Structures are given as structure tokens and as C-alpha cells.
Amino acid sequence: MDNQNNKSGLAGLIQKGGVFAGIPGTNPREVLTSLLEIIPLPASAPRGELLKAVLEREALMSTAIGCGIALPHPRNPLVSRDEEQFLIIAFLKNPVDWRALDSLPVHTALLAVSSSPKQHLRTLSEINFFCQQESFRELLVKRSPQERIIKVIQEAERAWKSTTLS
């Protein structure tokens, strides 16, 4: 987790997935469809299957976590290898009603695709931690560049690693 070549931490997942801006849509289905049309995907995650899985999860309960952020994800792993998992940060063209508990429209969606249930829970937990930090949410509101977002996350990951080694 302490360098850019490590792809297991949240920073590495974003490096693999990327940051995309101007994603159109007036509802979650349109946003997710638009997003999945433009992002690069590993061969083991066909667009149609991923879209179906993400929409099925969304139908169970909104993945809006508040503060203008949604965390769409499939319920089950759709990629089989760790190297194929990723996290996409999507800045929406216009805020969208995502049925958030705080009633705020979503301006940023973070699409997480993991290779195992354990990694999936770890990724969601780390995203949740960052999204509770006002400084991180501000990066999303300002639509900060990928490099800046990754740098902030890497600094936190380095701090976590140093406290666990102490």
C-alpha cells in the first residue's frame, strides 16, 4: 500500500479503474448505463452482465450513502482475479436523485468491482471510511483530478500501515 505499484489498496483500485467526469443521466439506471458504455472493463466482466448485476443490487436498496455520493456495486464478485478488480470514480454531469436517506442528490458515483467477498467488504469499508471524512468529500465535490485523489488515499494507507506495524 505504500507505493503506486501496489494495486491492492483503494488507491490501486482507482488507478486500475480511473476517474471519469461528465457522466450523463437523469436517474441511477441512466447514469450507470452511460458509465458502463465508456469505461474499460476486463474481459471477465462483460458490460451487460455488470450492468445487470449493478442494477439488480440497486433495485434492492439505493446505494446512495449520503453527502451526494453513491456506491453502486454488484452483490457478488464479477471478476475472478485480484488484478481485474477496480474502483471507478464517476463525476456526474448533473446531480441525480438516487433515493439517498439524506435526500441529497448524488454528484459522484463510486463503482466498485471486486474479485472476492472478502475484498468486496474491505473495499466498501475503506470507501465508507473515506466518505466520512469531510476533506475527502471535498475532493469529490471539487471534482479533483485522479492524481490528487490517489495521493490523499495513499497517504492515509501509509499511515494505516505504519500504525499496524507499530
C-alpha positions, -999 to +999 in steps of 0.1 A: +000+000+000+029+023+002+036+029-034+017+035-066+026+000-080+006-017-052-028-024-067-045-040-036-053-008-017-080+017-026-056+039-044-045+010-066-081+001-074-087+037-085-056+036-106-070+005-124-105+019-127-100+056-132-118+089-127-144+099-152-162+133-154-194+145-171-213+112-169-248+119-182-281+106-168-313+117-150-316+086-128-294+059-115-301+035-144-292+061-170-261+071-151-249+035-147-257+027-183-238+057-195-208+050-173-206+013-183-206+023-220-174+043-217-152+026-190-126+000-199-135-034-185-116-067-181-127-094-204-141-114-175-166-086-167-189-082-198-207-049-198-242-064-200-235-087-170-220-060-149-248-035-157-274-062-149-257-071-116-253-034-105-290-026-114-302-057-095-283-045-064-297-010-068-332-024-070-328-040-036-319-007-019-304+025-031-266+026-029-266+063-022-246+067+010-253+104+016-235+136+011-240+134-026-222+101-030-235+067-043-216+034-042-231+012-069-217-023-069-227-059-078-237-081-048-213-109-059-178-108-074-179-105-112-142-108-118-121-138-108-086-124-104-074-098-080-057-080-109-091-074-125-108-057-096-112-019-098-129+012-085-143+039-108-150+074-096-176+090-118-184+127-115-220+131-128-228+157-154-258+168-133-269+158-097-293+129-097-319+118-072-306+084-061-331+080-032-305+089-006-316+087+031-303+123+035-324+133+004-293+150-012-289+144-049-258+124-060-229+142-077-204+113-075-208+076-080-180+052-070-184+019-088-167-010-070-160-044-086-142-070-065-128-105-070-140-120-037-165-113-010-136-106+015-121-080-009-155-066-016-162-059+020-128-045+026-132-021-004-167-010+007-154-005+043-124+017+031-147+037+008-171+043+037-142+054+059-130+080+033-166+092+026-170+101+063-140+124+060-150+159+051-117+165+034-122+135+011-158+145+003-145+180-006-121+164-032-152+148-047-173+180-047-144+199-063-140+171-089-103+168-081-080+151-106-073+114-102-037+121-092-048+142-062-074+117-050-049+089-052-023+109-034-047+116-005-057+079-002-021+067-004-011+090+024-039+075+046-030+040+035+007+046+045-005+059+079-027+028+084+002+005+075+026+023+099+002+021+128-004-016+122+033-023+121+040-005+153 
